[in-house]
Amino acid sequence: MGKKINRREFLKIAGASVGGLLLTAGAVTASGKEEVRPFKPVTDGYAMLYDATLCVGCRACQNACRRANNKPAELDPTGLYDAPNDLSGDTWTLIKLYKSEDGQTWSFVKRQCMHCIEPACVAACPLGALHITPTGAVAYDKNICFGCRYCMVSCPFGVPRYEWDTTTPYIQKCDFCTSNGRLDRGEPPACVEACPTGALVFGTRSELLAEAHQRIEAHPDRYVDHVYGEHEAGGTHALYLSGVPFEDLGFPQLDEKPLPESIKIPLDYAVPSIIVGMTTFSVAAYLVTRGEEDKS
Amino acid sequence: MTVSAKTISAQRTLSWGRMLLWGLALWGLVAAIYRLTNGLGASTNLSDGRPWGLWISIDVLAGIALAAGGFTIGAIVKIFHMKRFYPLLRPTILTAFLGYVIGAASIFFDLGLPWRIWHPLVYHNLHSPLFEVAVCVMTYTTVLALELSEVVFEGLGWRTLRRLVGAIMIPLVILGIVLSTMHQSSLGTLFVLSGWRVSPLWRTGFLPLLFFLSAVAAGLSMIIVEANLAARAYHKKLDQPLLAELGKYAAWVLLVYAIIKAATFVMSGGLAALGENLWLTLLFLVEVIVGVLIPLVMLFSARVREDRHLLFRAAFLVAFGVLLNRFNVSLFGLKGVAYVPTWAEWGITLGMMAGAILFFDFMVRHFPIFEKGH
């Protein structure tokens, strides 16, 4: 084999590959800016406000959700009651009861997807199966998902659940009544419509925030002075009022930074730099050390 | 030009070790069938409170880090022209390829809908670190297969194809370096987005950098470990000065890793978390003392590097430290419910490893893995 000719060949191809890689890098960065489908935050989308002080724990919301979204009941041992313990592959929302240790204070709390303005699950999903709809809801396309479950690992509220007991499992979580068409028709989600006490209210996020603050102002004795979801993780579309501390109800303490922001630097800046930098470095190293080849 | 591996071929015996490997592979096969026919819930102990388990920690995270020797040795031999390392190139490319195949296969079994594993080719979320990992791992496994095909074509005597692959080898190696830097670091980015779940002992925004550096150190160390194991298995002479030099490079990478790990640990408030949870603190101390500091001191000593057994032990500790680190980040220190893998989870993991060793042995017997190429 003619070694010298080969090396020149190599060089040519190496040069071409550098060009190719640079183009790819450019394309990736450019398309990263245009790609909006899964990740376009909605500023004032539809929201719901849950007022724990008004909730009587009737669980009409829970049953309405099952009917609207075709989810089977999770029966208790007697087989008479629908009694889910937690969110699950069959349960998108449920009412839980919090009781303090001395039993003196208690509160109901509704568990469901928080519909973050900038959701970690949507940033996590490699395929864009989880996405933000134009109404602000976080919805799921089961035809795209391949079941990596990274959304479950990254959601700080522990909302996405999996259908562990089937051979064709999908992610299950509240989609704000998007897939059943209610939200697109402008109807409130089934759970809100079913609520008999007004503990659940539907509206735009700004309307409901104003409403929530009004309630706190009108009855400061009744509420913890905090609207959960106003700022947490950059804000959510599910907003909460409570008479007991939110930690007691199982809500995590989060700062105002949206979770996807934590990966902006490694993903949007470091990756293109790696592509350009490592290619340049490798080609340069190849050229510089070419003369110092070991005898072997 | 066609070099066969007759000398090694002659030593074929049905030893206890070989039977054990076939047994594990069979266990893996049964487990794989069970997993695919009965679903994730029936075959694993994964749950809503522990969505990722053994397969992600050992086969994907640790396995891919330990297989980083493939791109580093490629860079050393083909890019930096240090041809004296050539004897290590082929066996390392082969083990790296097997490592990535195991990683990809375990992702296949871990996916809820495995037959959709090709979806990243069609559906893209460019903002997801996992998308980047998926695309890089797919591409890089192909790159490793092409790098390895040179050996296969050489063994088969297919000279035209052999020359064709040879002609694009340098761009392939460069592509391998770029892709590896990308996905080795992005595996760390996975746990930046889900940082709230990671124990403060390991939680830092610098995880991508730490994952990359530790992968390079582990990759270099694994070359040393595997060279020792291969020398024993095939009664080959060990080129100790060559491995010693590799050990020195590993030492420097490990030093940079240790400094950045220490700095980011203090910066992100890890000190305050020490002792908060005794079990995690213990795991952390074992990782940094046994897996980083002791091998660091060892590898910087020329006496250790020149001693076959001591260098092997130091390199083994580095690999162990990185393996433990990946488990600490993704399993032990990751918030979730208690979890013990099932027989099927162990079966698939151990079976694939056994299968990889058997395949390595097959390749060594039939293709010029240890022979000098051109």
Chai-1 contact restraints between the chains, C-beta under 6 A:
chainA,res_idxA,chainB,res_idxB,connection_type,confidence,min_distance_angstrom,max_distance_angstrom,comment,restraint_id
A,E9,B,A167,contact,1.0,0.0,6.0,A-B,restraint_1
A,F10,B,I170,contact,1.0,0.0,6.0,A-B,restraint_2
A,I13,B,I168,contact,1.0,0.0,6.0,A-B,restraint_3
A,I13,B,P171,contact,1.0,0.0,6.0,A-B,restraint_4
A,A14,B,I170,contact,1.0,0.0,6.0,A-B,restraint_5
A,A14,B,P171,contact,1.0,0.0,6.0,A-B,restraint_6
A,S17,B,P171,contact,1.0,0.0,6.0,A-B,restraint_7
A,G32,B,L126,contact,1.0,0.0,6.0,A-B,restraint_8
A,E35,B,L126,contact,1.0,0.0,6.0,A-B,restraint_9
A,P38,B,N125,contact,1.0,0.0,6.0,A-B,restraint_10
A,F39,B,H127,contact,1.0,0.0,6.0,A-B,restraint_11
A,A123,B,H127,contact,1.0,0.0,6.0,A-B,restraint_12
A,A124,B,S128,contact,1.0,0.0,6.0,A-B,restraint_13
A,A124,B,L193,contact,1.0,0.0,6.0,A-B,restraint_14
A,C125,B,N125,contact,1.0,0.0,6.0,A-B,restraint_15
A,C125,B,S128,contact,1.0,0.0,6.0,A-B,restraint_16
A,P126,B,N125,contact,1.0,0.0,6.0,A-B,restraint_17
A,P126,B,S128,contact,1.0,0.0,6.0,A-B,restraint_18
A,P126,B,L130,contact,1.0,0.0,6.0,A-B,restraint_19
A,P126,B,F131,contact,1.0,0.0,6.0,A-B,restraint_20
A,P126,B,A134,contact,1.0,0.0,6.0,A-B,restraint_21
A,L127,B,H119,contact,1.0,0.0,6.0,A-B,restraint_22
A,L127,B,Y123,contact,1.0,0.0,6.0,A-B,restraint_23
A,G128,B,Y123,contact,1.0,0.0,6.0,A-B,restraint_24
A,G128,B,N125,contact,1.0,0.0,6.0,A-B,restraint_25
A,I144,B,Y123,contact,1.0,0.0,6.0,A-B,restraint_26
A,F146,B,L111,contact,1.0,0.0,6.0,A-B,restraint_27
A,F146,B,L113,contact,1.0,0.0,6.0,A-B,restraint_28
A,F146,B,R116,contact,1.0,0.0,6.0,A-B,restraint_29
A,F146,B,H119,contact,1.0,0.0,6.0,A-B,restraint_30
A,G147,B,L111,contact,1.0,0.0,6.0,A-B,restraint_31
A,G147,B,G112,contact,1.0,0.0,6.0,A-B,restraint_32
A,G147,B,L113,contact,1.0,0.0,6.0,A-B,restraint_33
A,R149,B,P51,contact,1.0,0.0,6.0,A-B,restraint_34
A,Y150,B,L130,contact,1.0,0.0,6.0,A-B,restraint_35
A,M152,B,P51,contact,1.0,0.0,6.0,A-B,restraint_36
A,V153,B,P51,contact,1.0,0.0,6.0,A-B,restraint_37
A,V153,B,W52,contact,1.0,0.0,6.0,A-B,restraint_38
A,V153,B,S194,contact,1.0,0.0,6.0,A-B,restraint_39
A,S154,B,L193,contact,1.0,0.0,6.0,A-B,restraint_40
A,S154,B,S194,contact,1.0,0.0,6.0,A-B,restraint_41
A,P156,B,W196,contact,1.0,0.0,6.0,A-B,restraint_42
A,R161,B,D48,contact,1.0,0.0,6.0,A-B,restraint_43
A,W164,B,L40,contact,1.0,0.0,6.0,A-B,restraint_44
A,W164,B,G41,contact,1.0,0.0,6.0,A-B,restraint_45
A,D165,B,G41,contact,1.0,0.0,6.0,A-B,restraint_46
A,T166,B,G39,contact,1.0,0.0,6.0,A-B,restraint_47
A,T167,B,G39,contact,1.0,0.0,6.0,A-B,restraint_48
A,P169,B,G112,contact,1.0,0.0,6.0,A-B,restraint_49
A,S262,B,V192,contact,1.0,0.0,6.0,A-B,restraint_50
A,I263,B,P129,contact,1.0,0.0,6.0,A-B,restraint_51
A,I263,B,T189,contact,1.0,0.0,6.0,A-B,restraint_52
A,I263,B,V192,contact,1.0,0.0,6.0,A-B,restraint_53
A,I263,B,L193,contact,1.0,0.0,6.0,A-B,restraint_54
A,P266,B,T189,contact,1.0,0.0,6.0,A-B,restraint_55
A,P266,B,P208,contact,1.0,0.0,6.0,A-B,restraint_56
A,L267,B,P129,contact,1.0,0.0,6.0,A-B,restraint_57
A,I274,B,T181,contact,1.0,0.0,6.0,A-B,restraint_58
A,I274,B,M182,contact,1.0,0.0,6.0,A-B,restraint_59
A,I275,B,V178,contact,1.0,0.0,6.0,A-B,restraint_60
A,M278,B,I177,contact,1.0,0.0,6.0,A-B,restraint_61
A,M278,B,V178,contact,1.0,0.0,6.0,A-B,restraint_62
A,M278,B,T181,contact,1.0,0.0,6.0,A-B,restraint_63
A,T279,B,V178,contact,1.0,0.0,6.0,A-B,restraint_64
A,S282,B,I79,contact,1.0,0.0,6.0,A-B,restraint_65
A,S282,B,I174,contact,1.0,0.0,6.0,A-B,restraint_66
A,S282,B,I177,contact,1.0,0.0,6.0,A-B,restraint_67
A,A285,B,I79,contact,1.0,0.0,6.0,A-B,restraint_68
A,A285,B,F80,contact,1.0,0.0,6.0,A-B,restraint_69
A,Y286,B,I79,contact,1.0,0.0,6.0,A-B,restraint_70
A,T289,B,F80,contact,1.0,0.0,6.0,A-B,restraint_71
A,T289,B,H81,contact,1.0,0.0,6.0,A-B,restraint_72
A,E293,B,H81,contact,1.0,0.0,6.0,A-B,restraint_73
A,D294,B,K83,contact,1.0,0.0,6.0,A-B,restraint_74
A,D294,B,R84,contact,1.0,0.0,6.0,A-B,restraint_75
A,S296,B,K83,contact,1.0,0.0,6.0,A-B,restraint_76
A,S296,B,Y86,contact,1.0,0.0,6.0,A-B,restraint_77
